[in-house]
Amino acid sequence: MIACFFFCYWNTQGAWKDVISDHYDFVVNVGDLMQRWTNDRFKSTRHRVVNSPTFDKYNRRQSMAFFGNPNANAVISTFDSCLQNGKSKYEPITFLQFLQSKHHSTQTHYDYQKNDL
């Protein structure tokens, strides 16, 4: 096994953990919205990418970013194929409410009520 690049995630023990992949593997990082859509089937993780100290054909990385941004009033709900016994862990919300909750979670002195969203 060779690492194509240094992709790391923050594990539950509070430390960075390297993601090891074979030469032709794809490493996919999903965000918080995809976690919600999939009812936690795919987990969003805190992550980082560290450049290799050397560069050659065996450790180069290729990144392709895609950020899905639905319309503000689009309803975000779990995909039917990801429901567990017909149920979701998440209540449906609009994309604007989702963005506002992400923004407010970064503010240290913002106290909001659920109905503020």
Order of alpha helices (4+ residues) and beta strands (2+ residues): beta-beta-alpha-beta-beta-beta-alpha
